[in-house]
């Protein structure tokens, strides 16, 4: 079975691929604007708290389910327990469709900015001008749809290549380069005049700004950024060798993902303040402030395009994990062949994404609950599907198949970590998520 499905070649390769899934637009596009929107410092503390308690425990659980079952999300819940649990798997596959549909639209923006930052237009630190450029771009349906299509085509091509050839190889050498560039950008942003106000905003908590929405935003961001709650890591876990210790692997992925988010925060928010932009400006935050930072760097005209190219690649490694989840389902459960399955699923996702691509242009006025289509998809996925998936995974691992999972993760040893982990999944994680979801409504 495992031969036929493919397996990751090494522990290093697996960590990089799982980190490749986790690290993406969630860290560099979503995290800074959600932090800015949620008031900065207090959000940061809530976020970090949730990542290392709930997030880490659910991640170990999700990897364990995948590895124990060696199946896609639907097949995994079905073989380990079956019954109504199988629907948790379906919910994950559904979330895969929903998330990738708009993720690819934003991924398209990063591709477009790879060329755009080559042009003279962006050789300016005037956030008014950069903001206008951004709004013009996202409201042009031809461009947003074309770049969305391009992003999906590349994602489909990588997933067609299969697990070892496609994902692992791409992740291996690209992530470290992105990391080094982020550090360099951070140094530039932090030394801009006026940047310190951004650092204060980002790290000093203002608890008076915390409400149910802030807590909810922190939880959703944690799930989104760690790729949790929909079976992407479950699917990757199904390709992981039995030799690897899951808590170690999960700690690596969690820490790498968090360091990239922190770097992005220490890059974007100081730049926002240095260039007199609004931290609560929303989804355009990174796209407006980064070009301004490039314009203040020697060689920024080269740095900019290279950075956006790497950001596109980081987005691709995440997109690949989303498509892989859906494709693994089609392969395992519907006996589909990898190539046609990837193509069919990719096409469907492309079409679901079209309204998102139009949602800031021709369809900007079509709103439901005060949100445009893209925001609605993001809300549905990050604020509802992923946290619900998280509760289900916690209860499944903690109660429904706990002995099997303890064996899978700790080889049946009753260590302190094993007890703490089980306790997190049994009580703390479900209770906290339910409480946050309810108070969010
Ligand atoms: N974690 C990815 C990011 O931060 C997005 C993602 C979410 C990927 C859920 C897979 C599953 O960009």
Boltz pocket constraint, residues with backbone or C-beta under 6 A from the ligand:
constraints:
  - pocket:
      binder: B
      contacts: [[A, 21], [A, 22], [A, 23], [A, 24], [A, 25], [A, 26], [A, 27], [A, 99], [A, 223], [A, 224], [A, 225], [A, 226], [A, 227], [A, 228], [A, 230], [A, 232], [A, 318], [A, 319], [A, 321], [A, 322]]
      max_distance: 6.0
